[in-house]
Amino acid sequence: MSDGDSNTLISFFTISFGCRLADFLEYGDNVVGNSLDSNT
């Protein structure tokens, strides 16, 4: 496996992980916002 292949693979995993992380943070933000709204 060449360096180019491994770099592409790493980039792919980094991007997909970043997207999942962003989705998770947005979801968590919504949950926290909703619970704060319902408490007031």
SETIDREN-894004 format. One line per field, with one value per atom (N, C-alpha, C): residue in three letters; atom name; x, y, z; residue number from 1. Coordinates in nm, 3 decimals. Atoms other than C-alpha are relative to their C-alpha. Layout:
BEGIN
aa = (ala, ...)
at = (CA, ...)
c1 = (X, ...)
c2 = (Y, ...)
c3 = (Z, ...)
i = (NUM, ...)
//
This chain:
BEGIN
aa = (met, met, met, ser, ser, ser, asp, asp, asp, gly, gly, gly, asp, asp, asp, ser, ser, ser, asn, asn, asn, thr, thr, thr, leu, leu, leu, ile, ile, ile, ser, ser, ser, phe, phe, phe, phe, phe, phe, thr, thr, thr, ile, ile, ile, ser, ser, ser, phe, phe, phe, gly, gly, gly, cys, cys, cys, arg, arg, arg, leu, leu, leu, ala, ala, ala, asp, asp, asp, phe, phe, phe, leu, leu, leu, glu, glu, glu, tyr, tyr, tyr, gly, gly, gly, asp, asp, asp, asn, asn, asn, val, val, val, val, val, val, gly, gly, gly, asn, asn, asn, ser, ser, ser, leu, leu, leu, asp, asp, asp, ser, ser, ser, asn, asn, asn, thr, thr, thr)
at = (N, CA, C, N, CA, C, N, CA, C, N, CA, C, N, CA, C, N, CA, C, N, CA, C, N, CA, C, N, CA, C, N, CA, C, N, CA, C, N, CA, C, N, CA, C, N, CA, C, N, CA, C, N, CA, C, N, CA, C, N, CA, C, N, CA, C, N, CA, C, N, CA, C, N, CA, C, N, CA, C, N, CA, C, N, CA, C, N, CA, C, N, CA, C, N, CA, C, N, CA, C, N, CA, C, N, CA, C, N, CA, C, N, CA, C, N, CA, C, N, CA, C, N, CA, C, N, CA, C, N, CA, C, N, CA, C, N, CA, C)
c1 = (0.085, 0.000, 0.089, -0.085, 0.146, -0.040, 0.031, 0.161, -0.126, 0.117, -0.096, -0.129, 0.121, -0.347, -0.031, 0.026, -0.303, -0.042, 0.040, -0.328, -0.144, 0.139, -0.652, -0.093, 0.081, -0.787, -0.014, 0.002, -0.693, -0.088, 0.083, -0.852, -0.147, 0.139, -1.170, -0.055, 0.046, -1.194, -0.011, 0.002, -1.112, -0.124, 0.116, -1.383, -0.129, 0.124, -1.650, -0.014, 0.005, -1.557, -0.038, 0.032, -1.571, -0.147, 0.143, -1.917, -0.085, 0.076, -2.042, 0.010, -0.021, -1.893, -0.085, 0.080, -2.063, -0.148, 0.140, -2.397, -0.030, 0.018, -2.353, -0.006, -0.001, -2.268, -0.127, 0.123, -2.565, -0.118, 0.107, -2.792, 0.003, -0.014, -2.656, -0.042, 0.037, -2.700, -0.152, 0.146, -3.064, -0.064, 0.056, -3.130, 0.013, -0.022, -2.977, -0.092, 0.087, -3.167, -0.145, 0.139, -3.496, -0.026, 0.021, -3.450, 0.002, -0.003, -3.361, -0.131, 0.126, -3.668, -0.115, 0.112, -3.898, 0.009, -0.015, -3.753, -0.052, 0.040, -3.837, -0.150)
c2 = (-0.119, 0.000, 0.125, -0.118, 0.334, 0.108, -0.109, 0.649, 0.074, -0.070, 0.810, -0.068, 0.074, 0.534, 0.019, -0.012, 0.555, 0.142, -0.138, 0.934, 0.024, -0.016, 0.915, -0.067, 0.074, 0.657, 0.079, -0.079, 0.870, 0.123, -0.118, 1.176, -0.037, 0.045, 0.981, -0.025, 0.029, 0.857, 0.127, -0.126, 1.201, 0.080, -0.077, 1.365, -0.063, 0.064, 1.107, 0.008, -0.011, 1.115, 0.143, -0.140, 1.495, 0.029, -0.020, 1.487, -0.063, 0.067, 1.236, 0.079, -0.077, 1.444, 0.126, -0.122, 1.758, -0.032, 0.042, 1.573, -0.028, 0.036, 1.439, 0.124, -0.123, 1.782, 0.079, -0.073, 1.938, -0.066, 0.075, 1.664, 0.028, -0.026, 1.712, 0.142, -0.139, 2.088, 0.015, -0.006, 2.039, -0.060, 0.066, 1.800, 0.091, -0.090, 2.040, 0.121, -0.116, 2.332, -0.033, 0.040, 2.141, -0.020, 0.026, 2.032, 0.132, -0.130, 2.388, 0.074, -0.067, 2.520, -0.058, 0.063, 2.269, 0.027, -0.026, 2.349, 0.138, -0.137, 2.719, 0.017)
c3 = (0.000, 0.000, 0.000, 0.012, -0.102, 0.099, -0.092, 0.106, -0.044, 0.052, -0.122, 0.042, -0.038, -0.048, 0.148, -0.144, 0.328, 0.035, -0.028, 0.323, -0.039, 0.045, 0.125, 0.099, -0.096, 0.368, 0.129, -0.123, 0.668, -0.018, 0.026, 0.509, 0.002, 0.007, 0.441, 0.140, -0.136, 0.799, 0.083, -0.075, 0.939, -0.035, 0.046, 0.728, 0.052, -0.043, 0.809, 0.152, -0.145, 1.178, 0.039, -0.027, 1.174, -0.022, 0.029, 1.017, 0.109, -0.106, 1.274, 0.129, -0.121, 1.553, -0.003, 0.014, 1.421, 0.020, -0.016, 1.398, 0.146, -0.140, 1.750, 0.088, -0.080, 1.891, -0.023, 0.030, 1.713, 0.070, -0.068, 1.849, 0.150, -0.142, 2.200, 0.034, -0.020, 2.167, -0.001, 0.009, 2.065, 0.124, -0.118, 2.354, 0.122, -0.113, 2.606, -0.011, 0.020, 2.454, 0.030, -0.024, 2.465, 0.148, -0.143, 2.827, 0.077, -0.067, 2.928, -0.026, 0.034, 2.745, 0.082, -0.072, 2.915, 0.150, -0.144, 3.259, 0.037, -0.033, 3.236, -0.014)
i = (1, 1, 1, 2, 2, 2, 3, 3, 3, 4, 4, 4, 5, 5, 5, 6, 6, 6, 7, 7, 7, 8, 8, 8, 9, 9, 9, 10, 10, 10, 11, 11, 11, 12, 12, 12, 13, 13, 13, 14, 14, 14, 15, 15, 15, 16, 16, 16, 17, 17, 17, 18, 18, 18, 19, 19, 19, 20, 20, 20, 21, 21, 21, 22, 22, 22, 23, 23, 23, 24, 24, 24, 25, 25, 25, 26, 26, 26, 27, 27, 27, 28, 28, 28, 29, 29, 29, 30, 30, 30, 31, 31, 31, 32, 32, 32, 33, 33, 33, 34, 34, 34, 35, 35, 35, 36, 36, 36, 37, 37, 37, 38, 38, 38, 39, 39, 39, 40, 40, 40)
//
